[in-house]
Amino acid sequence: MQQALRTEALAGPVIASSEALIAYLFADMAYLPTERLRILFLNARNRLLKDETFAQGCISEVPIYPRAIIRRSLDLGATALILAHNHPSGDPNPSQGDIDATRRMAAAASGVGIMVHDHVVVGRSGWVSFRSLGLL
């Protein structure tokens, strides 16, 4: 099921649709017992270069290390990123720590010409997009 959702989600330029991306991320991450950070690395045409689990956290947080993410982005030749992580509590609303870390990540990426398109948080009760909330 996950492979089918992945194929559908990643069929288009960035994703076939935002609904397909959410379905893919939700199926993989919504019910995990600990937080996990995933990065979707995109090229200049917004095509997926790599989808990687970048960090494993604990029940209430996962680290975001901009330097490591930027290094990997440069290694892959990525020009844009979509970040995603889950909230085991089930509540997808971002914490102040999530907001601050995402802003630091976006600022660091911008400094080397990499765009952070979005940061999606998924939980059992739904999902939240930083872009749609005006946080990016």
N, C-alpha and C positions, 0 to 999 in steps of 0.2 A: 504494500500500500504506500509506504513512504517513498519508494523508488518511483512509483507512478505519479505521486504528488510532486516530487522533485522534478521529474521530466516536464510535467505540465507547468510548474511555476517558472522554470528556467528556459522555456521555449522561445521567449521573445527577446527583444533587445536587452532589457534588464530582467524583466519578468514578463510573463504573458499577461498578467494582471496583478493588481495589488491583492485581490482575493486569492489568487493562486499562491502568491508568496506567503500570505498569512496562513493558508491551509497547510502549506508545507512546513512552515516554522511551528505552527500549533501542533501538528501531528508529531513532530520530533521533540519538542521542548516543553510543552505545556504541563506535562505530568512528571517531570524529572524531580527527584528529591532534593537536589542541590542546584544552585545557580550555575549556568553555563553561558559563556560568551562566544558567539559565533560571528565571524566576519565573512561577508560576501565581497570578494575583490573583483572589481570591474575594470575593463579597459576603456580606451578613449571613445569607443562606440557603445559604451555601456553594456557590453557583453560580459558574461560571467567568465572570469579567469579561474577562480578557485573559491570554494566554499569550505571554510575551515572552522573547526571548534578551536578557539584560541585560548580559552582559559576555563578552568573548572574552579568554582568557588565553594562556598559553604551554603547553609540553608538561607542565609540572609544577605549575602553579597558575593560579587565576583570582581576580581581586579581588572581594571582596564589600564594597560601600559602603553601609552601612545608611542613611545620610542620603539618598542618591539613591533607594534602594529605597522608603524611607518616603515621600519626596516623590511618587514615582510612585503609590504606593498611595493616598495622600490625593487625588491628582488623579483617580484612577479611582473613588474611593469604596470601595476595598477594605477589608474588615475582617479578612481572613485571607490567608495566603500559604502556598504550597508552593514550596520552593526545590529545585532539581535541578541537579546538575552531573556531568560525566563525568571519568573518569580514563583518559587515553590509554594508561597502562601496562597497563590491563586489570584491575588489582586495585581493586575498589570500596571497600575498607576506608578509612575516613576517616583523614586525617592529623591530628596535633594542631592544625595550623593550621586545618583544616576545622572541627574541634570548637570551637576558640576563636572563630573568625569567626561560626559559627552561634549560639553563645551570646550574642555581642555583638549580632547581628542580632535575636535573639529578645527580648533585654532592651530594645533600642531600640524595637522594634515594640510591645512591651507598654506602654511609656511613653505611647504615643499610641492605645492601645486596639486594636491590630492583633495578631492571634494568628498565630504561625508554627506551622502544623499539622505540617509535616515538612520534612526535607531529605533528598532521595534522591540517592545517588551511584551512577552506573552505570559499568560497565566491561565489557570483552568477556567476562570470566569470571563476571559476575553483577551484583548490585545490593545496596545496603545502605540501610536506612531508619534515620535518627537516632532517630525515635520508637520503633521496635521495639527498638533497642539501649539505650533509656533515656537517650539523650543530649539529649532535649528534654522 
